[in-house]
Amino acid sequence: MSRDGFMTINEVASALKVPVSKIRTIIARLDIQPRRFPDDMRRLYYSEADIQRIRAVLGLQ
């Protein structure tokens, strides 16, 4: 459930066709900090800029 250009890790993995475990590894390596929205503190969201950084690491630019 993306919102305002932000995506959850599952959405990122699905969009990039990469396993969630690999996305988690890249997020940790790049020290990407997720965002939480006040109305839904359960989900972690990643910005379009973060997703572009993940794409670059995967060579999907």
Secondary structure as GFF3:
##gff-version 3
##sequence-region A 1 61
A	DSSP	alpha_helix	9	16	.	.	.	ID=ss1
A	DSSP	alpha_helix	20	30	.	.	.	ID=ss2
A	DSSP	beta_strand	35	37	.	.	.	ID=ss3
A	DSSP	beta_strand	40	45	.	.	.	ID=ss4
A	DSSP	alpha_helix	48	58	.	.	.	ID=ss5
###
